[in-house]
Amino acid sequence: MADSMTPKQIVAELDKYIVGQAAAKKAVAVAIRNRWRRQQLPAELRADVTPKNIILIGPTGVGKTEIARRLASLVGAPFIKVEATKFTEVGYVGRDVESIIRDLTEAAIGLVRQEMRGTVREKAQEKVTERLLDLLVPMPKNTPWEPEQEKEELERRQRTRDKMKAKLEAGELEDRVVELTVEQKATPVQIFSNLGMENMDVDLQGMFDKMMPKNTQPRQLPVKDARKVLLEQETELLIDRAAVVEQAVDRVENHGIVFLDEIDKVCAPGAGHGPDVSRQGVQRDLLPVVEGTTVNTKHGPVRTDHILFIAAGAFHVSKPADLMPELQGRFPIRVELTDLTKPDFLRVLTEPKHALPKQYAELLKTEGVDLEFTRDGLEALADIAFDVNRSNQNIGARRLHTVIEKVVEEVSFNGPDLADKRVVIDGKFVRDKLGPVVQREDLSKFIL
């Protein structure tokens, strides 16, 4: 769980994937660690310690969303990333802001359920073996046995089961076909979504499960596939659903993290009419959720007082000061992310654990192509990406995706048919591919 990691350990993990932005990584690491620190406090004091929400400010493509994405893989806590623009639809009809907390609760239930599956898996495995034996050695039905005959039959069946169990454990029956009953759940009709009921505090799937008869059907499956189906069934039976919900709600309230992306899109200078009214409305709706309120979900009420909110925005047109003062006050920590420099672009290409050149090399290796990027080739890619960003719209590190894709396009297309399976991407190769495009500014706007 990331909140039990030290801030330095969290930053070290983020450094594997994100170049630079030390201030943002530091702020996020401290906020996550404070979740753990709060849990160590006495209950009375713990209730008064609220999270210090963060707002990340910086141009597109410098790592704001990537920090959230990598943080999601680090935390063992409920985490959800939402776009603030979801709540500003045409005609002021958007998603209910409280749906953020409902979605976070569902994420927590999935997280807790997955953990519980691990704890009951061994017991479920034992039950699966017994059920497979029942399918392989079925009990004779409606046979009028005499007591003595019945005893002999049971003994004979047990001997057969013992033999089958030995073969099953030895993996000799994996392709034997058995018949088992599989339940298929009904799906709520799309009309409920069309009526705008997807955000109601109603468990539509639960309603349908109760209203509709159980749809079961027999399936013929080999033992290796039947084992997976039976393991799923037995695991679900062993999980305490009430305990799952109880733990999930507790985790949401004490460890939940919400990443609000594109927060700048719900504020604009001089708001007063048109779409700006909708944006102000979204801010007003967000305020109680961020400040602390109780949201009703189908799993019961969930308090948001101690949920950590991390917001991010480019703020090209607007600025953080254009947010409602009350909402600004709920994000006391502000971190400005810096533009990427030319050396940063080179670091993006070389330092991350799964840097783009490595991704392309591994993809083409599946075709037997040995793709190698030389140092001067990487420097040329970084130079061109930086220059195109400077002369056209600055989209940060995302420009590297465009540039590399253009460079390796022909190799990717001809990969399966290449006679020479070794391709070296050096500085000359990059300039030959991109030089004409970069020199023609009218083309570079559309191609790069």
N, C-alpha and C positions, 0 to 999 in steps of 0.2 A: 504494500500500500504506500503510495507516494507521500502521504502526509506523515509517515513514520521515517522517511528519508530525511537526511540533513539538507539544508539549502544547497550546500556545495555539491552533494550527490545529485540533486535534482538538476542543477545547472550543468553538471558533467554529462548527464543523460541527454539534455536538450542540445548540448554542444555537438553531440554525435550527428545531429541532423540539421541544425540551424547555425548559420554563420553570423557572427557578430551579435548585435543587439543585447549587450551584456546587461544594460539597465533593465530591460524588459524581463529577461530571464531571472535576474536577481529579485525583482518585485514579485514575480509569480512564485518563485521558490520560497520566499519569506511568507507569502500569503498561504501557501499550501502547508508549510511547516507550522504556522500559527493554528491550523486546524488541529494538529496533534497536541500542541501546547495547551490549547483550550480544554481538551479532554482530560488533561492531567490536573486541572484546577478543582477546588471544592465545588459542589453542585450549586451552592448559592452564588458564588462569584462567577461560575461558568455561564449562568443565565444572563449576566450583564455584559459579557464580553461578546461584542458583535464583530463580524468580519469586516475588514477594511477593503472594500471593493476597489477594483483597479480599472482604469480606462487607458487603453493603449492608443496612442496617436501617431500616425505615420502614413506615408504614401503607400499605394498598392504595391504588392510584390516584395516587401522587405521582411516579411516573416510573422506578421500578426496572426494570421489564421493558422500558419504552420505551427506556431507555439501552442495554439489551442489543440490542434490535431495531435501533436506529440504528447501534450499533457494528458489528453484523453487515454492514450495508450499506457501512460505511466500510472495514473490514479486507479486505485482499487475502490474508488468512491463513485457514487452516481455522478455522471457527467453528461451534459447535453450542450450541443452547439446549435444556436438558432440564428437565423437572419432577421434582423429587425425589420427588413422590408416586407416580411411575411404579413406584418400587421398594418400595411398601408396599401390596400388594394383600391382599384378604381371605384369611385362611388362611396368611399369610406367604409366599404365592407371588407374587413380583414378577419384574420383569426383572433379569437379571444386571447388576450395576453396571458390570462391565467392558464391557458393550455400549455405554456412552458413548464409549469410545475406539474401538470398532469403527465406530460411526456417524461419529465425527469423521474417521476414516481414509477412509471412503467419501466424506465431504464434501470432503476434500482431493483425492481422486482425481478427483472431478467438477470441482474448481477447476483442477487441473493440466491435465486433459483439455481443458477449455474454452480454456485459454491455448494449448495445442498446436494446437488446431483453428484458432486465429487465425494461427499461424505457417505452417501447411501449406495454408491456404485458397487462396492464389494458385496453388500448384502443382496443387491439386485441381481448380480451375476449368479449367485447361488440359486436364486429363484428361477432365473432364465434356464439354467441347466436342468432343473426339475421339470419345467414346462416343456422343454425340448424333448425330454425323455417321455413325457406324457404323449407328445405328438408322434414320436417314433414308435412307442410301444403302447398303443391305445388300449383302454380297458374294454373287453367285450361287453356289448350292450344287450339287455333283454334276454339273457341266457339263463334258463331255469336250472341252476346248478344244485346238485345235492351238497350238503354240508362238507362231506369228505372231498367231493370233486372241486368245490370252491376253494378249499384249503390248498389242494394240489395245484389248482390253476394260479392262485396267488403266488405260491412258491415258484412256479415255473415262470410267471411274469416277472418276479423279482430277479430271478437269475438272468433273464433276458435283458432287463433294465441294467443290471450290473455290467453285462457284456457291452451293451450299447454305450453306457457311460464311459467305459474304458476306451472304446473306439472314438467317442465324441471328444474326449480329452486328448486323444492322440491325433485328432484332426483328420480322421479317416472318413467322416460322414459329411464333410462340408458341402458336397454337391448333391446329397440326398434331398429329395423334394418332400416338403411337408405342407400340410394345409393348416392355416390359422385364420382366425377372425380378426379383421381390422376395422376399427371404427373411423368413420369419416365425419368430420364436423361440418355442420352447415355454416355458410358464410352469410353475414347480414346483407340484406338486399341493398343494392347501390342507391335506391331511391332515398334512403335515410340520409346519405351523404349529399344527394342533390337537394334535399330539403334544408340543408345547412345544420343537420343535427349531430355532426361529427364531434362537436365540442360540448355536447350536453353531458351532464353528470349522470349518464346512464350507461350501464354495461350492456350494449346491444348484443354482443356475442353471448353473454350470460343469459339474456332474455331468450335468445333464439335456442340456446341449449336446452332451456326448460320447456319452451313451447313445441319445438320440433322433436319428433321421435328420433331415437338414435339410429343412425344409418350405418349398419354393419354389413360387411360382405366377406365371404371367404376368399383367401388368396393362396395360390400355389407358389411357394418360394423355396429356394434351396436353403439348407440349414445356415449357411454363412450370412444370408440376407435376413432370414427369419430371426436370427440371434439379435440383430440390430433392432428390429421392430419390437421384439419381446423385451429387450433391455430398456428401450424407451418407455414401454408400457409399465414395466415393473418399477422403474425409477420414479415415474410420475405418481404411482400409487404410494410409494414410500415417503414422498415429500409432504411435509405438513404445510398446507397452503396458508393457514392462519398465521403460522410462525413466519412464513416468507413475507407476508404483507406487513406484519408487525416490525420485523427487522428492516424491511425496505423503507418504510415510513420514517423509522428512527434514523437511518442513514441519510435520507434526503434532508431531514431537518437539521442534522448535525454535521454532515460531511458533503452535502450536495454542492455541485459547482455548475454554474450556468455561464456559457460564453455567448455574449450578445455581439454578433458581428454586424458590421455596417450600421453602427449606432448613429453615425453622422447623417444617415438618410432620413432619420425621423426628426431632424431639427434643421431649420433654415432661417436665415436672417430676415427680419421684418415679417414674420408670420402673421397672417390676419385674415386671409381669404383663400379660397380654392383649396388645392391639395395641402397647403400648409396647415389648414385647420385640422385635417386628418392627422398630420404629423404631431401637432400639439396634443391631440386627443390620445395618440399612442403613448406619448410621454406621460400624460396624466394617468393613463391606465397602468403604465410600468411603475410609476412612483410607489404605490402601496405594496406592490409585489417585491420591489427591491428594498423598501423601507422595513417591511415586516407586516405580514397579514396572514390570515388563514384561508387557504384555498380548498374548496370542497372537491374531492376526487371520488371516483367510484370505490376507492379503497379506504375512504374516510377522510377527515380533515387533515391537512398538512400545513404546518406553520413554516413561514419563509424567513423568519427573523435571523437565522444563522446560516442561510445559504450564501455561498460566496458568488458574487457576480463579477465577471471580467468582461468589460465592453471594449470594442475596438472600432476604429473608424479612420478613414483617410483625412476627413475634414478639409477637402479641397475648396469647396464653396463656403461652407460654414466653419465654425470653430466651436470648441467645447463650451465657450461662454454663451453660445446661442441655445444651449440646452436650458430647460427650466431650472431656475436657481435651486429649487428643492431637489431636483434629480441630480444636479451637479454635486450637491452636498452629500449625496449617497455614494459618490465615487471619489473619496478623498485622495487616493493615490493615482497620480497621473504620470505616465511614462511616455516620452517622445522617442519614437524609433527613427533612426537616421537613414538617409538615402544610402544605397550601396555604392561604394567606390569601385574603380577598376580592379584594384587588388581583391576587393570583396567578391567580385564576380569570379575571379580565378579561384579563390578559396571555395566558393560554392561548387565549382567544378571538380575540386580535388579532395576537400576535407570531409564532407558528410559521409556517413557509413554507406549509404546507397546513392552516391552521387550520380548525376545524369549520364556521364560517359560510361560508368560501370553498368548502368541499367541497359543502355543501348548495346554494349558489348555482350552482355549476358543474353539479351533477346536474340541477337544475331548468331550467337554460339549454338542456339537450338537448330540453326540451319547449317551448322558446320563452318560458319564464317568466323575467322579470327580477326576481330576489329580492335585496332590499337590506336589510342590517342597519344601523340607525343606531347612533350612539354610545350614546344612552340605552337603546336596545334591548339592546345588548350588556351594558351595566351592569346592566340588570334581570335578564338571564339569569344573570350572575355572582352577583348578590345572592341570587337565589332558590336557585341551586345550592348556594351556601355555607350558606344558612339551613337548607335541607333536610338537608344533611350534618350540620349541628350538632344538629338536632332528631331526626333518625333515624340510621340507621347511616352512618358516614363512609366513603364509597367513593372519596374523592378526586376527581380530574378526570373519572373515568368518569361522575359524576353529570351532567356537562354534556351527555353523549350523550343521556341520558334526557330532560333538560329541553328541549333543542333539538328532539329528535324529537317531543315532545308539542306544542311550539309550531308546528312546520311540518307537522304531520300532515295537517291539512285541505288545506293548499296542495299537498302532495305527492299527496294522493288526487285532488283536483280539477284538478291541473295541466294535463292535456291538454285539459280542457273549459272552462278559465277564459276568460271574455270579456275581462276586463282582465288582460293578461299581466304587469303590473307590480305587485309586492307589496312593501310596505315593512314590515319588522319593527321597530317602535319600542317604547318603553317601555310605552305604553298597550296595544299589541297583545299583548305578552308578559304583562302583568298581567291582561288580559281572559281570556287562555287559561289561565293558571296560578293566578290569584288564588283562585278557588273551591276548587281542589284543595289549595293550600298551607294555606288557612285550616282545612280539615277534616283534622286530623292523622291520623285513622284511614284516610282515603283516600290521603294523601300517602305513607304507608308502602308502599302497593301500587302506586300509579301512578307516583310519582317515586322 
